[in-house]
């Protein structure tokens, strides 16, 4: 059974697992990690760039089956009820169709498209920019 870990003593391990999968570089973040029965990391949600109104979210999982409704609710509860944000922002490489489908499937709306925004290994990548307002979130009580 997959279980969420909110204990920030795991924070560095979760970041190291997520970093190459989400291509993120930050020093100021909070994580929720997900472990299987053998304490293997199978997914991580990372929150960063919090400014009191908005927070960025990054999600990575080894399998879509680990992205469960209860974990999506947990993510939005943190964003809108605990951090008290009015909006949340997510970004995604435009060519990652499965990731974009997940982001859109939980209710994010595409707000922009950043052409040639990331340079990685001498190649340029486009980024899709997504946002969600608190009042539009179906995952938390208003």
DSSP file (Angstrom, degrees, kcal/mol; ACC not computed):
  #  RESIDUE AA STRUCTURE BP1 BP2  ACC     N-H-->O    O-->H-N    N-H-->O    O-->H-N    TCO  KAPPA ALPHA  PHI   PSI    X-CA   Y-CA   Z-CA
    1    1 A X              0   0    0      0, 0.0     2,-0.3     0, 0.0    34,-0.0   0.000 360.0 360.0 360.0 138.1    0.0    0.0    0.0
    2    2 A X        -     0   0    0     34,-0.1     2,-0.4    35,-0.1    34,-0.2  -0.665 360.0-169.9 -84.1 134.7    1.3    3.5   -0.9
    3    3 A X  E     -A   35   0A   0     32,-2.3    32,-2.3    -2,-0.3     2,-0.2  -0.981  19.9-122.7-129.5 140.6    1.5    5.9    2.1
    4    4 A X  E     -A   34   0A   0     -2,-0.4     2,-0.5    30,-0.2    30,-0.2  -0.549  18.7-156.2 -79.1 143.8    2.1    9.6    2.1
    5    5 A X  E     +A   33   0A   0     28,-3.2    28,-2.3    -2,-0.2    -1,-0.0  -0.974  21.1 167.9-122.2 115.4    5.1   11.0    4.2
    6    6 A X        +     0   0    0     -2,-0.5     2,-0.3    26,-0.2    25,-0.2   0.503  39.9 119.9-101.4  -7.7    4.8   14.6    5.3
    7    7 A X    >   -     0   0    0      1,-0.2     3,-1.8    26,-0.1     4,-0.1  -0.429  58.5-147.7 -62.5 118.0    7.8   14.3    7.7
    8    8 A X  G >  S+     0   0    0     -2,-0.3     3,-1.0     1,-0.3     4,-0.3   0.499  87.8  83.0 -73.8  -1.6   10.3   16.9    6.5
    9    9 A X  G 3  S+     0   0    0      1,-0.2    -1,-0.3     2,-0.1     4,-0.2   0.706  93.2  50.9 -69.2 -17.1   13.2   14.7    7.7
   10   10 A X  G <> S+     0   0    0     -3,-1.8     4,-2.7     1,-0.2     3,-0.3   0.477  82.0 104.3 -89.6  -5.9   12.7   12.9    4.3
   11   11 A X  H <> S+     0   0    0     -3,-1.0     4,-2.5     1,-0.2     5,-0.2   0.847  78.6  45.3 -49.0 -50.1   12.8   16.3    2.5
   12   12 A X  H  > S+     0   0    0     -4,-0.3     4,-2.6    -3,-0.2    -1,-0.2   0.906 113.6  49.4 -65.3 -42.2   16.3   15.9    1.0
   13   13 A X  H  > S+     0   0    0     -3,-0.3     4,-1.8    -4,-0.2    -1,-0.2   0.917 112.4  48.3 -62.4 -43.0   15.8   12.3   -0.1
   14   14 A X  H  X S+     0   0    0     -4,-2.7     4,-2.5     2,-0.2    -2,-0.2   0.911 111.7  49.8 -64.5 -41.6   12.5   13.2   -1.8
   15   15 A X  H  X S+     0   0    0     -4,-2.5     4,-3.2    -5,-0.3    -2,-0.2   0.933 109.5  50.7 -62.6 -45.5   14.1   16.2   -3.5
   16   16 A X  H  X S+     0   0    0     -4,-2.6     4,-0.6     1,-0.2    -1,-0.2   0.841 113.0  46.8 -62.1 -33.6   17.0   14.1   -4.8
   17   17 A X  H  < S+     0   0    0     -4,-1.8     4,-0.5    -5,-0.2    -1,-0.2   0.904 118.9  40.3 -72.1 -42.2   14.5   11.5   -6.1
   18   18 A X  H >X S+     0   0    0     -4,-2.5     4,-2.7     1,-0.2     3,-0.9   0.863  97.3  77.7 -75.3 -38.3   12.3   14.2   -7.8
   19   19 A X  H 3X>S+     0   0    0     -4,-3.2     4,-1.6     1,-0.3     5,-0.8   0.840  98.1  39.8 -49.2 -52.4   15.0   16.5   -9.1
   20   20 A X  H 3<5S+     0   0    0     -4,-0.6    -1,-0.3     1,-0.2    -2,-0.1   0.803 118.7  49.2 -71.0 -23.5   16.1   14.5  -12.2
   21   21 A X  H <45S+     0   0    0     -3,-0.9    -2,-0.2    -4,-0.5    -1,-0.2   0.853 123.6  28.9 -80.1 -35.9   12.5   13.6  -13.0
   22   22 A X  H  <5S-     0   0    0     -4,-2.7    -2,-0.2     2,-0.1    -3,-0.2   0.455  98.0-132.3-105.0  -3.6   11.0   17.1  -12.7
   23   23 A X  T  <5 +     0   0    0     -4,-1.6     2,-0.3    -5,-0.4    -3,-0.2   0.942  52.2 153.3  51.6  55.9   14.2   19.0  -13.8
   24   24 A X      < -     0   0    0     -5,-0.8     2,-0.4    -9,-0.1    -1,-0.2  -0.865  33.0-168.8-118.6 149.4   13.9   21.4  -10.8
   25   25 A X        +     0   0    0     -2,-0.3     2,-0.3     0, 0.0     0, 0.0  -0.875  31.8 131.8-139.5 104.1   16.5   23.4   -9.0
   26   26 A X        -     0   0    0     -2,-0.4     3,-0.1     1,-0.1    -2,-0.1  -0.989  40.2-161.4-150.9 154.5   15.5   25.1   -5.8
   27   27 A X  S    S+     0   0    0     -2,-0.3     2,-0.7     1,-0.2    -1,-0.1   0.595  82.5  64.0-108.7 -19.0   16.6   25.4   -2.2
   28   28 A X  S    S+     0   0    0      2,-0.0    21,-0.7    22,-0.0     2,-0.3  -0.891  73.9 120.3-114.8 102.8   13.4   26.5   -0.6
   29   29 A X  E     - B   0  48A   0     -2,-0.7     2,-0.3    19,-0.2    19,-0.2  -0.974  47.7-139.3-157.2 163.8   10.7   23.9   -0.8
   30   30 A X  E     - B   0  47A   0     17,-2.0    17,-3.0    -2,-0.3     2,-0.3  -0.968  26.4-158.0-126.7 145.1    8.3   21.6    1.1
   31   31 A X  E     - B   0  46A   0     -2,-0.3     2,-0.4    15,-0.2    15,-0.2  -0.906  21.4-163.9-126.7 153.5    7.6   18.0    0.0
   32   32 A X  E     - B   0  45A   0     13,-2.4    13,-3.0    -2,-0.3     2,-0.2  -0.982  26.8-169.0-124.7 120.7    5.1   15.2    0.3
   33   33 A X  E     -AB   5  44A   0    -28,-2.3   -28,-3.2    -2,-0.4     2,-0.4  -0.695  13.4-141.5-109.2 163.5    6.6   11.9   -0.6
   34   34 A X  E     -AB   4  43A   0      9,-2.4     8,-2.9    -2,-0.2     9,-1.0  -0.990  16.2-170.0-130.0 126.2    5.0    8.5   -1.2
   35   35 A X  E     -AB   3  41A   0    -32,-2.3   -32,-2.3    -2,-0.4     6,-0.2  -0.851  13.4-138.4-115.5 147.9    6.5    5.2   -0.1
   36   36 A X    >   -     0   0    0      4,-2.0     3,-1.9    -2,-0.3   -34,-0.1  -0.256  47.9 -79.9 -88.8-173.1    5.6    1.7   -0.9
   37   37 A X  T 3  S+     0   0    0      1,-0.3   -35,-0.1     2,-0.1    -1,-0.0   0.692 132.6  50.7 -63.8 -19.1    5.5   -1.2    1.6
   38   38 A X  T 3  S-     0   0    0      2,-0.1    -1,-0.3     0, 0.0     3,-0.1   0.168 120.2-106.5-104.3  15.8    9.3   -1.6    1.3
   39   39 A X    <   +     0   0    0     -3,-1.9     2,-0.4     1,-0.2    -2,-0.1   0.729  69.7 149.1  63.5  26.2   10.0    2.1    1.9
   40   40 A X        -     0   0    0      1,-0.0    -4,-2.0     2,-0.0     2,-0.4  -0.727  53.2-116.0 -83.9 138.1   10.9    2.8   -1.7
   41   41 A X  E     +B   35   0A   0     -2,-0.4    -6,-0.2    -6,-0.2     3,-0.1  -0.624  40.8 166.7 -73.6 126.7   10.0    6.3   -3.0
   42   42 A X  E     +     0   0A   0     -8,-2.9    20,-2.5    -2,-0.4    21,-0.5   0.462  62.5   2.5-119.3  -8.3    7.4    6.0   -5.7
   43   43 A X  E     -BC  34  61A   0     -9,-1.0    -9,-2.4    18,-0.2    -1,-0.4  -0.954  55.2-161.3-172.7 155.9    6.3    9.6   -6.0
   44   44 A X  E     -BC  33  60A   0     16,-2.5    16,-2.2    -2,-0.3     2,-0.5  -0.996   7.5-159.0-146.9 139.1    6.9   13.1   -4.7
   45   45 A X  E     -BC  32  59A   0    -13,-3.0   -13,-2.4    -2,-0.3     2,-0.4  -0.988  19.1-167.6-112.6 127.6    5.0   16.4   -4.7
   46   46 A X  E     -BC  31  58A   0     12,-3.0    12,-2.4    -2,-0.5     2,-0.4  -0.962   6.6-162.2-120.1 133.7    7.2   19.4   -4.2
   47   47 A X  E     +BC  30  57A   0    -17,-3.0   -17,-2.0    -2,-0.4     2,-0.3  -0.942  24.2 152.0-112.8 133.4    6.0   22.9   -3.4
   48   48 A X  E     +BC  29  56A   0      8,-2.2     8,-3.0    -2,-0.4   -19,-0.2  -0.926  41.8  46.1-151.2 175.1    8.2   25.9   -4.0
   49   49 A X        +     0   0    0    -21,-0.7     2,-0.3    -2,-0.3     5,-0.1   0.844  66.9 179.2  55.2  39.6    8.3   29.7   -4.8
   50   50 A X        +     0   0    0    -22,-0.2     5,-0.2     5,-0.1    -1,-0.2  -0.544  16.0 170.7 -71.9 130.2    5.6   30.4   -2.2
   51   51 A X        -     0   0    0      3,-2.1    -1,-0.1    -2,-0.3     4,-0.1   0.230  60.3 -95.7-125.5  13.2    4.9   34.1   -2.0
   52   52 A X  S    S+     0   0    0      2,-0.4     3,-0.1     1,-0.1    -2,-0.1   0.076 121.7  44.8  94.9 -24.4    1.8   34.1    0.2
   53   53 A X  S    S+     0   0    0      1,-0.3    33,-2.3    32,-0.2    34,-1.9   0.677 117.2  28.1-115.6 -38.1   -0.6   34.2   -2.8
   54   54 A X  E     - d   0  87A   0     31,-0.2    -3,-2.1    32,-0.2    -2,-0.4  -0.904  56.3-172.5-129.4 152.4    0.8   31.6   -5.2
   55   55 A X  E     - d   0  88A   0     32,-0.7    34,-2.5    -2,-0.3     2,-0.4  -0.991  21.5-129.7-141.8 145.1    2.9   28.4   -4.9
   56   56 A X  E     -Cd  48  89A   0     -8,-3.0    -8,-2.2    -2,-0.3     2,-0.4  -0.756  22.3-158.1 -92.4 141.9    4.5   26.3   -7.6
   57   57 A X  E     -C   47   0A   0     32,-2.4    34,-0.5    -2,-0.4     2,-0.4  -0.963   9.2-172.4-123.3 140.4    3.8   22.6   -7.6
   58   58 A X  E     -C   46   0A   0    -12,-2.4   -12,-3.0    -2,-0.4     2,-0.4  -0.998   7.3-170.4-129.8 133.7    5.9   19.8   -9.2
   59   59 A X  E     +C   45   0A   0     -2,-0.4     2,-0.3   -14,-0.2   -14,-0.2  -0.976   8.6 171.9-128.5 136.8    4.8   16.2   -9.3
   60   60 A X  E     +C   44   0A   0    -16,-2.2   -16,-2.5    -2,-0.4     2,-0.3  -0.996   2.9 172.8-142.3 144.7    6.6   13.0  -10.3
   61   61 A X  E     -C   43   0A   0     -2,-0.3   -18,-0.2   -18,-0.2     3,-0.1  -0.993  36.7-134.3-147.9 148.8    5.7    9.4  -10.0
   62   62 A X  S    S+     0   0    0    -20,-2.5     2,-0.3    -2,-0.3   -19,-0.1   0.713  96.7  14.6 -74.1 -19.9    7.1    6.1  -11.2
   63   63 A X  S >  S-     0   0    0    -21,-0.5     3,-1.7     1,-0.1     4,-0.3  -0.991  70.7-124.8-153.8 144.1    3.7    5.0  -12.3
   64   64 A X  G >  S+     0   0    0     -2,-0.3     3,-1.5     1,-0.3    -1,-0.1   0.779 107.1  70.8 -60.5 -24.7    0.3    6.7  -13.0
   65   65 A X  G 3  S+     0   0    0      1,-0.3    -1,-0.3    -3,-0.0    -3,-0.0   0.703  90.9  59.8 -67.9 -16.3   -1.3    4.2  -10.6
   66   66 A X  G <  S+     0   0    0     -3,-1.7     2,-1.5     1,-0.1    -1,-0.3   0.615  82.6  86.4 -84.2 -12.3    0.5    6.0   -7.7
   67   67 A X    <   +     0   0    0     -3,-1.5     2,-0.2    -4,-0.3    -1,-0.1  -0.670  68.9 174.6 -88.9  86.0   -1.3    9.3   -8.5
   68   68 A X    >>  -     0   0    0     -2,-1.5     4,-2.0     1,-0.1     3,-0.9  -0.591  44.6-114.8 -99.0 155.4   -4.4    8.5   -6.5
   69   69 A X  H 3> S+     0   0    0      1,-0.3     4,-2.6    -2,-0.2     5,-0.2   0.869 115.5  56.5 -54.4 -41.0   -7.4   10.8   -5.7
   70   70 A X  H 3> S+     0   0    0      1,-0.2     4,-1.6     2,-0.2    -1,-0.3   0.824 108.1  48.0 -64.5 -30.0   -6.6   10.9   -2.0
   71   71 A X  H <> S+     0   0    0     -3,-0.9     4,-2.2     2,-0.2    -1,-0.2   0.840 109.1  52.3 -78.9 -33.9   -3.1   12.2   -2.8
   72   72 A X  H  X S+     0   0    0     -4,-2.0     4,-2.3     2,-0.2     5,-0.2   0.923 110.6  49.0 -64.3 -43.1   -4.4   14.9   -5.2
   73   73 A X  H  X S+     0   0    0     -4,-2.6     4,-2.5     1,-0.2    -2,-0.2   0.911 109.7  52.0 -60.3 -42.3   -6.8   16.0   -2.4
   74   74 A X  H  X S+     0   0    0     -4,-1.6     4,-2.1     2,-0.2    -1,-0.2   0.904 109.0  50.9 -60.6 -42.4   -3.8   16.1    0.0
   75   75 A X  H  X S+     0   0    0     -4,-2.2     4,-2.2     1,-0.2    -2,-0.2   0.943 113.8  42.5 -61.2 -49.9   -1.9   18.3   -2.4
   76   76 A X  H  X S+     0   0    0     -4,-2.3     4,-2.8     1,-0.2     5,-0.5   0.824 109.9  57.7 -70.9 -30.3   -4.7   20.8   -2.8
   77   77 A X  H  X>S+     0   0    0     -4,-2.5     4,-2.0    -5,-0.2     5,-1.7   0.930 108.8  46.7 -61.6 -44.2   -5.5   20.8    0.9
   78   78 A X  I  <>S+     0   0    0     -4,-2.1     5,-3.1     3,-0.2     4,-0.4   0.950 116.1  45.4 -60.9 -48.5   -1.9   21.8    1.5
   79   79 A X  I  <5S+     0   0    0     -4,-2.2     6,-2.3     3,-0.2    -2,-0.2   0.948 127.1  23.2 -61.8 -52.8   -2.0   24.5   -1.2
   80   80 A X  I  <5S+     0   0    0     -4,-2.8    -3,-0.2     4,-0.2    -2,-0.2   0.786 132.5  30.8 -94.0 -28.6   -5.3   26.1   -0.4
   81   81 A X  I  <5S+     0   0    0     -4,-2.0    -3,-0.2    -5,-0.5    -2,-0.1   0.829 128.7  29.0-100.4 -38.2   -6.0   25.3    3.3
   82   82 A X  I   <S+     0   0    0     -5,-1.7    -3,-0.2    -4,-0.4    -4,-0.2   0.921 131.0  33.2 -89.5 -49.5   -2.6   25.1    4.9
   83   83 A X  S   <S-     0   0    0     -5,-3.1    -3,-0.2    -6,-0.2    -4,-0.1   0.639  97.7-139.1 -81.1 -13.6   -0.5   27.5    2.8
   84   84 A X        +     0   0    0     -6,-0.3    -4,-0.2     1,-0.2     2,-0.1   0.817  39.5 166.8  61.6  34.2   -3.6   29.7    2.3
   85   85 A X        -     0   0    0     -6,-2.3   -31,-0.2     1,-0.1    -1,-0.2  -0.429  37.1-152.5 -76.0 154.2   -2.8   30.4   -1.4
   86   86 A X  S    S+     0   0    0    -33,-2.3    48,-2.9     1,-0.2     2,-0.3   0.587  81.0  13.8 -96.5 -17.4   -5.3   31.9   -3.7
   87   87 A X  E     -dE  54 133A   0    -34,-1.9   -32,-0.7    46,-0.3     2,-0.3  -0.973  62.3-148.0-151.7 163.7   -3.7   30.2   -6.8
   88   88 A X  E     -dE  55 132A   0     44,-2.0    44,-1.9    -2,-0.3     2,-0.4  -0.987  12.2-152.1-135.3 145.0   -1.3   27.4   -7.7
   89   89 A X  E     -dE  56 131A   0    -34,-2.5   -32,-2.4    -2,-0.3     2,-0.3  -0.942  11.7-179.5-121.3 140.0    1.1   27.3  -10.7
   90   90 A X  E     - E   0 130A   0     40,-2.0    40,-3.3    -2,-0.4     2,-0.3  -0.986   7.3-162.0-133.7 146.1    2.4   24.2  -12.5
   91   91 A X  E     + E   0 129A   0    -34,-0.5     2,-0.3    -2,-0.3    38,-0.2  -0.903   9.4 179.0-124.9 157.9    4.7   24.0  -15.5
   92   92 A X  E     - E   0 128A   0     36,-1.8    36,-3.4    -2,-0.3     2,-0.1  -0.982  39.1 -99.1-156.9 141.0    5.4   21.1  -17.9
   93   93 A X  E >   - E   0 127A   0     -2,-0.3     3,-1.6    34,-0.2    34,-0.3  -0.455  38.4-130.1 -57.8 133.5    7.5   20.4  -20.9
   94   94 A X  T 3  S+     0   0    0     32,-2.3    -1,-0.2     1,-0.3    33,-0.1   0.776 103.8  57.4 -63.4 -27.1    5.1   20.8  -23.8
   95   95 A X  T 3  S+     0   0    0     31,-0.4     2,-1.6     1,-0.1    -1,-0.3   0.559  80.9  92.6 -82.6  -6.7    6.0   17.5  -25.4
   96   96 A X    <>  +     0   0    0     -3,-1.6     4,-2.3     1,-0.2     5,-0.2  -0.621  50.9 172.1 -88.3  82.3    5.1   15.5  -22.2
   97   97 A X  H  > S+     0   0    0     -2,-1.6     4,-2.3     1,-0.2    -1,-0.2   0.840  72.5  53.2 -65.4 -36.3    1.6   14.7  -23.2
   98   98 A X  H  > S+     0   0    0      2,-0.2     4,-1.9     1,-0.2    -1,-0.2   0.909 111.2  47.2 -65.9 -40.7    0.9   12.3  -20.3
   99   99 A X  H  > S+     0   0    0      2,-0.2     4,-2.5     1,-0.2    -2,-0.2   0.912 112.3  49.3 -66.2 -42.2    2.0   14.9  -17.8
  100  100 A X  H  X S+     0   0    0     -4,-2.3     4,-2.7     1,-0.2     5,-0.2   0.883 108.8  53.4 -64.5 -37.9   -0.1   17.6  -19.4
  101  101 A X  H  X S+     0   0    0     -4,-2.3     4,-2.3     2,-0.2    -1,-0.2   0.903 110.2  47.6 -63.6 -41.2   -3.1   15.3  -19.4
  102  102 A X  H  X S+     0   0    0     -4,-1.9     4,-1.5     2,-0.2    -2,-0.2   0.947 112.4  49.0 -63.5 -49.0   -2.7   14.7  -15.6
  103  103 A X  H  <>S+     0   0    0     -4,-2.5     5,-1.8     1,-0.2     3,-0.3   0.924 116.9  41.2 -57.8 -47.3   -2.3   18.4  -15.0
  104  104 A X  H ><5S+     0   0    0     -4,-2.7     3,-1.2     1,-0.2    -1,-0.2   0.853 109.1  61.3 -69.6 -34.1   -5.4   19.3  -17.0
  105  105 A X  H 3<5S+     0   0    0     -4,-2.3    -1,-0.2     1,-0.3    -2,-0.2   0.775 101.9  51.0 -65.6 -28.1   -7.3   16.3  -15.6
  106  106 A X  T 3<5S-     0   0    0     -4,-1.5    32,-0.3    -3,-0.3    -1,-0.3   0.466 131.1 -89.2 -90.9  -0.3   -7.1   17.6  -12.0
  107  107 A X  T < 5S+     0   0    0     -3,-1.2    -3,-0.2     1,-0.3    -2,-0.1   0.450  75.0 143.5 116.0   0.4   -8.4   21.0  -13.1
  108  108 A X      < -     0   0    0     -5,-1.8     2,-0.4    24,-0.1    -1,-0.3  -0.432  37.9-144.1 -69.3 147.5   -5.5   23.2  -14.1
  109  109 A X  E     -F  131   0A   0     22,-2.6    22,-2.3    -2,-0.1     2,-0.4  -0.930  20.4-113.5-111.4 136.9   -6.1   25.6  -17.0
  110  110 A X  E     +F  130   0A   0     -2,-0.4    20,-0.3    20,-0.2     3,-0.1  -0.555  36.6 173.6 -70.3 127.5   -3.3   26.4  -19.4
  111  111 A X  E     -     0   0A   0     18,-3.2     2,-0.3    -2,-0.4    19,-0.2   0.507  58.2  -6.2-112.0 -11.2   -2.4   30.0  -19.0
  112  112 A X  E     -F  129   0A   0     17,-1.6    17,-2.4     2,-0.0     2,-0.4  -0.994  49.3-133.7-172.6 171.6    0.6   30.3  -21.3
  113  113 A X  E     -F  128   0A   0     -2,-0.3     2,-0.8    15,-0.2    15,-0.2  -0.961  16.8-155.7-142.9 118.9    3.1   28.7  -23.6
  114  114 A X  E >   -F  127   0A   0     13,-3.4    13,-2.2    -2,-0.4     3,-1.0  -0.842  14.8-146.0-105.4 103.8    6.8   29.6  -23.3
  115  115 A X  E 3  S-     0   0A   0     -2,-0.8    11,-0.1     1,-0.3    10,-0.1  -0.473  77.4  -9.0 -73.1 132.1    8.6   28.9  -26.6
  116  116 A X  E 3  S+     0   0A   0     -2,-0.2    -1,-0.3     1,-0.1    10,-0.3   0.856  88.7 147.4  51.2  42.2   12.2   27.7  -26.3
  117  117 A X  E <   +     0   0A   0      8,-1.1     2,-0.4    -3,-1.0     9,-0.2   0.804  54.0  46.5 -81.1 -31.8   12.1   28.5  -22.6
  118  118 A X  E     -F  125   0A   0      7,-2.0     7,-2.6    -4,-0.2     2,-0.6  -0.942  63.1-159.4-119.0 132.6   14.5   25.7  -21.3
  119  119 A X  E     +F  124   0A   0     -2,-0.4     2,-0.4     5,-0.2     5,-0.2  -0.951  21.4 166.1-109.6 121.7   17.8   24.8  -22.7
  120  120 A X  E >   -F  123   0A   0      3,-2.8     3,-1.2    -2,-0.6    -2,-0.0  -0.986  68.0 -10.7-139.7 123.7   19.0   21.3  -21.7
  121  121 A X  T 3  S-     0   0    0     -2,-0.4    -1,-0.1     1,-0.3     3,-0.1   0.912 128.3 -55.6  52.3  47.2   21.8   19.4  -23.3
  122  122 A X  T 3  S+     0   0    0      1,-0.2     2,-0.4    -3,-0.0    -1,-0.3   0.680 117.0 111.0  61.8  21.4   22.1   22.0  -26.1
  123  123 A X  E <   - F   0 120A   0     -3,-1.2    -3,-2.8     2,-0.0     2,-0.4  -0.974  62.5-133.5-125.2 142.1   18.4   21.6  -27.0
  124  124 A X  E     - F   0 119A   0     -2,-0.4     2,-0.4    -5,-0.2    -5,-0.2  -0.750  21.3-165.6 -95.9 140.0   15.6   24.1  -26.5
  125  125 A X  E     - F   0 118A   0     -7,-2.6    -7,-2.0    -2,-0.4    -8,-1.1  -0.950  15.9-130.4-127.1 144.6   12.3   23.0  -25.1
  126  126 A X  E     -     0   0A   0     -2,-0.4   -32,-2.3   -10,-0.3     2,-0.4  -0.645  21.8-149.3 -87.8 149.7    8.9   24.7  -24.9
  127  127 A X  E     -EF  93 114A   0    -13,-2.2   -13,-3.4    -2,-0.3     2,-0.5  -0.971   4.7-144.5-123.0 134.5    7.0   24.9  -21.6
  128  128 A X  E     -EF  92 113A   0    -36,-3.4   -36,-1.8    -2,-0.4     2,-0.5  -0.852  17.8-148.5 -94.0 133.8    3.3   24.9  -20.9
  129  129 A X  E     -EF  91 112A   0    -17,-2.4   -18,-3.2    -2,-0.5   -17,-1.6  -0.904  17.4-174.6-108.1 126.8    2.3   27.1  -18.0
  130  130 A X  E     -EF  90 110A   0    -40,-3.3   -40,-2.0    -2,-0.5     2,-0.3  -0.869   5.0-179.0-122.1 152.7   -0.8   26.1  -16.0
  131  131 A X  E     -EF  89 109A   0    -22,-2.3   -22,-2.6    -2,-0.3     2,-0.3  -0.980  10.4-164.5-145.5 159.3   -2.7   27.7  -13.1
  132  132 A X  E     -E   88   0A   0    -44,-1.9   -44,-2.0    -2,-0.3     2,-0.3  -0.976  14.6-142.2-145.3 133.4   -5.6   27.1  -10.9
  133  133 A X  E >   -E   87   0A   0     -2,-0.3     3,-1.4   -46,-0.2     4,-0.5  -0.655  26.0-118.5 -89.4 149.8   -7.5   29.5   -8.7
  134  134 A X  G >  S+     0   0    0    -48,-2.9     3,-1.6    -2,-0.3     6,-0.2   0.903 114.0  55.2 -54.0 -44.8   -8.8   28.4   -5.3
  135  135 A X  G 3  S+     0   0    0    -49,-0.3    -1,-0.3     1,-0.3     7,-0.1   0.684 106.4  52.4 -67.2 -15.9  -12.4   29.0   -6.2
  136  136 A X  G <  S+     0   0    0     -3,-1.4     2,-0.6     2,-0.0    -1,-0.3   0.462  82.3 109.6 -95.2  -2.6  -12.0   26.7   -9.2
  137  137 A X    X   -     0   0    0     -3,-1.6     3,-0.6    -4,-0.5   -30,-0.1  -0.646  44.5-173.1 -83.0 117.8  -10.6   23.8   -7.3
  138  138 A X  T 3  S+     0   0    0     -2,-0.6    -1,-0.2   -32,-0.3   -31,-0.1   0.493  76.3  71.6 -82.7  -4.2  -13.0   20.9   -7.0
  139  139 A X  T 3  S+     0   0    0    -33,-0.2     2,-0.3   -67,-0.1    -1,-0.2   0.595  94.7  49.6 -92.4 -12.9  -10.7   19.0   -4.6
  140  140 A X  S <  S-     0   0    0     -3,-0.6     2,-0.2    -6,-0.2   -63,-0.0  -0.916  86.8-104.3-128.1 154.4  -11.1   21.2   -1.5
  141  141 A X              0   0    0     -2,-0.3    -2,-0.1     1,-0.1    -3,-0.0  -0.549 360.0 360.0 -72.9 137.6  -14.1   22.5    0.4
  142  142 A X              0   0    0     -2,-0.2    -1,-0.1    -7,-0.1    -4,-0.0   0.431 360.0 360.0 -89.0 360.0  -14.7   26.2   -0.2
